[in-house]
């Protein structure tokens, strides 16, 4: 009988990374998230008792009991590193990538995966932080390297690039990074474009695509149309039309209201 791998999930949010690990046969035995709404969403979709809705600094002392799990994974807050933010090296949230390694030190998993914004993985401004992170991981006994991946290369129709720091314990391999790149390349499968992804749904209001949203649209009194809606704001809002023969731009958590991207059904289905 094959062993069921176990994991500690950190900065869990609603459980997006957990889904990927679950599909790979890895079960989370502990999850931690500060935001109550996200933790409640996680609890609604996962077995009771796994999620601890608390500050990670409060749960650190209790993590010794999970020593020996197979994996630690998670995505610490990225705002301090993001090019969309202030890129402040003193942002308190940026220190949480090292708190992640504090957990790795306590739990000593066979491997860990930490996700963050692409900027942390490649821009010069964050090179000292990257090097400090990699040095700490190696001092803990892990081969570790950052890998920048784009969701469109792995079946998701969204241009979302992220860095993944992958560490494997007690596996000295001078060619670790090259071997991992080769393995990652093998997993690639190009995502369908938006047209392929959505066309089978049918227009909004039909059986397979019911109208479930009751939000009202209020038109601007004096709308201002931007010259390039794909590159900038569209009318008075920040929502942009999605190019149906390409991929959606990154969809951040802040979207909603007039920031919501949309698909023009006339392009997708013809004149309605």
N, C-alpha and C positions, 0 to 999 in steps of 0.2 A: 504494500500500500504506500502510495506516494505521500511524503510529509507535506502538511499544509504549512506554508511559510507564514510568519507573523510580522507585524510592523507596528511602530509608534508613528502616529500622524501628528505633525505640528503645524501651527498656523493654518488650521484645517479649512477654515471658511465653511462653505456648505458641503464640502466633501468632493470637490472636483478631482483632485489627485487620487483620492481614495478609490474612485471609480476605476481609474486606469490600473491601479495596483490590484484591485479586486479581480478585474478581468484577467490579470496575469496570475491569479491564484494565490494572492497575498492578502491575508486578513488583518485588519487593524484591530489591535487589542486595547489601544489607548488613543484617544484623539483630544486635542486641545484647541480651543478657539475662544478669543476674548469677546467678540461681538455676539450678543445674545440671539439676535435674529438669525444669524448664520448658524449658530449652534443648534437652535430649534429646528432649522431646516435639515441639518445633519441628522438630528435625532428622529425626525419624521421618516427618514429613509434608511436608517441603520439600526442595528440591535441596541436596545437600551443598555445604559451602563458604560458604554465605550467613551462617550464624549464628556469632557470636563470643561465647563464654561467658566473660565477663570484666566487671570493673568498668568503667563507662562512662568514668571518669576515665583509665583505662589505654588506652582505645581512641581517645580524642579526638585525639591527635596523628596518627593514621593516616587520619582522615576527610577530609583534604584531597584524597585521590585520588578522592573521590566528588563533588567539586565539579561542579555542573551537573546533578545528578539533578533530576527533576521535582518530587518530593515528599519531605518529611520528616514522619513521623507517629509517634505513640506515646503511651503513658499513664504518665507518671512516678508514683512511689509517692504514694498519696493519704492515708496514715494521719495525717499531720500536719494535714491540712485537714478530715478527716472529723468530722462531728458524733458519730460512734460512737467516736471516739478522744479524746485529751486536748486537741486543737486548740491545740497548742503552736506558736507562731510561730517558736520556735527549734529545732524538730525538724529535724535535718540532712536528712531525706528531703524536706522541703518546698523545699529549695534546688534540687532537681533539675529543677524546672520552668524555672529559669534556665539550667541546664546544657543542657536541651533547646534553648534559644535560642542557646547557644554553638555547638551543632551546626548550627543554621540559619545562623548567621553564617559558619561555615566552608564549608558546602555550598552556600549560596545557592540553594535550590530555588525553583521557580516558586510553590509554595504549601506550607503546612504545616497539620497538624491535630494538636492536643494535647488529649487527653482527661483528665478528672479528676473528682473527686466534685462533686456539685451545689453544695455549700457554697462552694467556691472561686469559683463563678460569681455568687453573689448576696448572701451575708450580709455585714453591715456590718463584722464583725471582719476580713474578708479584703479589704476595699476597697483599702487601701494596697498590698497585694500584687498585686491585680488591676491597679491603675493602673500600678504599676511594670512589670509584665509587658507591658501594652499599650504603654506608652511605649517600652520597649526594642524591642519588635517594630516599632513605627513608625519608630524611629531606624534600624533595619536596612533600612527601605524597604518595609515590609509594611503594607497595610491589614489590621487585625486586630480581631476582636470575639468575645466569648463567646456561645455559643448553648446553652441548656439544653434537652435533648431527653429524651423518655421512650420507652423501648423499645416500650411497648405501641402507640405511634403509628406504629411502623415494622415491624409484623408479628411482634414477639416477645412472647409471652404472659407477660411478667414486668414488674412495676412497678419498673423500674430507671431512675432519672433521673441523667443525667450532664451535665457541662458540656464543650463542645468549643470550644476556641479555634482559630478558623480564620483563617489569614493568607494574603494573596495579594500577591505582590511587584510593585512598580512599576505599580500599578493604582489611581492616585488617583481615588477615587470618593466624594464626600461622602455618597452614599446607599448606600454599600457594605452596611451592616448591614441596611437595609430590603430591598435587593435579595436578600441572602442569606436573610433570613427568608422572602421570597416563594418562592425556589427550594426551601427546605427544606419549606415547606408543600405544594408540589407533589409531594413524594416520599412524603407520608404515606399509609399504608394500615393500617387498624386491625387489630390482632392478633385471632386467634380466641380465644374464652374457653377455659379448660382443658377443659371438657366436649367442645367441638368438636375440640380438639387431640388428646385421648387416647382418645376412645370407640372409634375404629376399630381400636385396638390389640387390644382384647379383654382379659379378665381375666389376671392374672399366671399363668403356667404354661401358657398356650395357645400355639399355633403362632407367632403374630405377636408374642407377648409372653412369651418363655421366661424361666424362673427362672435367672438367671445369677449371682445373689448368694448366697453361702453363709454370710453373717453370721447369727449366732444372736441371737434376741431374749431378753433376760432381764427378767422382770417384777419390778417393785419389790415388796419385802415389804409395805410400807405405802404404797401409791400415794396421791398427793394430787392431786385433780382441781381445776384452776383454774376459776374461774367463767366466764372468757371465753377459750376456747382460741384464738380467732382474733386476740386482742389480746395474749395473754401466753403463758406456758409451759403446756404440756399434760402432765398427769400430772407425773412427776419430771424429764422431759427438756425441752429447749427446742425440739424439733421441733413444728411447728404443722400442723394440717390445712389443705390448700389449698382455698379456696372454688372449687368446680368451675364455678360460673357467673360467675366473675370471673377475676382474674389472680393468678399467684404473686407473693409479696413478693420483694424483691431477694434473690438467692441469693449470699451472700458466699463467699469462698474458705474461710472457717473452718468451713463446714458439714460435717457428717459425724457419725457416731455418734448420740447422742441429740439432736443439733441438726438432724437431717434432716427436712425437710418431707415430708408424705405425703398421698396421695389415698385417701379411703375408697371402696373399690370398690363398696360397696353403694349409695352415692349415685350412682355413675357407671353401674352396670349393673343395679341392682336387687338384691334378695336373691339371694345365690349359694348 
